[in-house]
Amino acid sequence: MTTTVLIIVLIINVLVLITFGAMVWGGAPYVPSRTSSVEKMILLGDIQPGEKTADLGSGDGRVVIAMAECGAEAHGFENNPVLVLVARRNIRKAGLTGKAFIHWKNFWNADFANFDVISVYAMPYIMGRLYRKIKKEMRPGSRIVSNAFEFKHETPVKKDKGIYLYQL
Ligand SMILES: C[S@@+](CC[C@H](N)C(=O)[O-])C[C@H]1O[C@@H](n2cnc3c(N)ncnc32)[C@H](O)[C@@H]1O
């Protein structure tokens, strides 16, 4: 009985860590994008073969995989080690090894300079800080696709039901 209770508590702790752990490091909890949203992000982002792309907070890797399927060199930054393992496994299962990469890293410590397109599904309270980092590091012409949340003082070049495309 005691062992069962301990296992249940452990599982609950792991689930809480997976869901809310990221907020401690200035990010969003784990909520995967819907398949329809991923499709819209890819369409709006107009990902081209050979482009270098990144998903900030890559979760189970679904956006990174969709980008790699378009022929991009797709990277994901994720600070939750459990999700890093899950995403790497999903990439292997999708046959995208060598085309999609997951980095166990806080995206605030990543350099965005070499990416053509960045996608994000974050929280409203980090969008201002994130835009400043993007503006400082990314080249003019770079695209940013955001699921659900807008950059307050910027105008998206395109939008489609909760997905926003920005261009520097
Ligand atoms: C809302 S989920 C989105 C997951 C995925 N991008 C998708 O669209 O399905 C946000 C993800 O960002 C991760 N995350 C939050 N803050 C982060 C940070 N500072 N660095 C890296 N990953 C972070 C969370 O662990 C979570 O997996």
Ligand as a Chemical Component Dictionary entry (heavy atoms), coordinates in Angstrom:
data_LIG
# 
_chem_comp.id                   LIG 
_chem_comp.type                 NON-POLYMER 
_chem_comp.pdbx_formal_charge   0 
_chem_comp.three_letter_code    LIG 
# 
loop_
_chem_comp_atom.comp_id 
_chem_comp_atom.atom_id 
_chem_comp_atom.alt_atom_id 
_chem_comp_atom.type_symbol 
_chem_comp_atom.charge 
_chem_comp_atom.model_Cartn_x 
_chem_comp_atom.model_Cartn_y 
_chem_comp_atom.model_Cartn_z 
_chem_comp_atom.pdbx_ordinal 
LIG C1  C1  C 0  3.171  25.553 -24.841 1  
LIG S1  S1  S 1  4.437  24.313 -24.954 2  
LIG C2  C2  C 0  4.686  24.227 -26.710 3  
LIG C3  C3  C 0  5.352  22.958 -27.177 4  
LIG C4  C4  C 0  5.578  22.883 -28.687 5  
LIG N1  N1  N 0  6.286  24.018 -29.182 6  
LIG C5  C5  C 0  4.272  22.776 -29.405 7  
LIG O1  O1  O 0  3.866  23.778 -30.028 8  
LIG O2  O2  O -1 3.622  21.714 -29.325 9  
LIG C6  C6  C 0  5.863  25.258 -24.385 10 
LIG C7  C7  C 0  7.122  24.423 -24.261 11 
LIG O3  O3  O 0  8.212  25.288 -23.982 12 
LIG C8  C8  C 0  9.055  24.689 -23.025 13 
LIG N2  N2  N 0  9.775  25.808 -22.401 14 
LIG C9  C9  C 0  9.243  26.796 -21.646 15 
LIG N3  N3  N 0  10.178 27.694 -21.303 16 
LIG C10 C10 C 0  11.331 27.282 -21.875 17 
LIG C11 C11 C 0  12.638 27.827 -21.901 18 
LIG N4  N4  N 0  12.950 28.973 -21.279 19 
LIG N5  N5  N 0  13.583 27.156 -22.609 20 
LIG C12 C12 C 0  13.276 26.004 -23.261 21 
LIG N6  N6  N 0  12.051 25.438 -23.261 22 
LIG C13 C13 C 0  11.075 26.080 -22.583 23 
LIG C14 C14 C 0  8.101  23.939 -22.124 24 
LIG O4  O4  O 0  8.748  22.901 -21.411 25 
LIG C15 C15 C 0  7.101  23.402 -23.139 26 
LIG O5  O5  O 0  7.499  22.157 -23.648 27 
# 
loop_
_chem_comp_bond.comp_id 
_chem_comp_bond.atom_id_1 
_chem_comp_bond.atom_id_2 
_chem_comp_bond.value_order 
_chem_comp_bond.pdbx_ordinal 
LIG C1  S1  SING 1  
LIG S1  C2  SING 2  
LIG S1  C6  SING 3  
LIG C2  C3  SING 4  
LIG C3  C4  SING 5  
LIG C4  N1  SING 6  
LIG C4  C5  SING 7  
LIG C5  O1  DOUB 8  
LIG C5  O2  SING 9  
LIG C6  C7  SING 10 
LIG C7  O3  SING 11 
LIG C7  C15 SING 12 
LIG O3  C8  SING 13 
LIG C8  N2  SING 14 
LIG C8  C14 SING 15 
LIG N2  C9  SING 16 
LIG N2  C13 SING 17 
LIG C9  N3  DOUB 18 
LIG N3  C10 SING 19 
LIG C10 C11 SING 20 
LIG C10 C13 DOUB 21 
LIG C11 N4  SING 22 
LIG C11 N5  DOUB 23 
LIG N5  C12 SING 24 
LIG C12 N6  DOUB 25 
LIG N6  C13 SING 26 
LIG C14 O4  SING 27 
LIG C14 C15 SING 28 
LIG C15 O5  SING 29 
# 
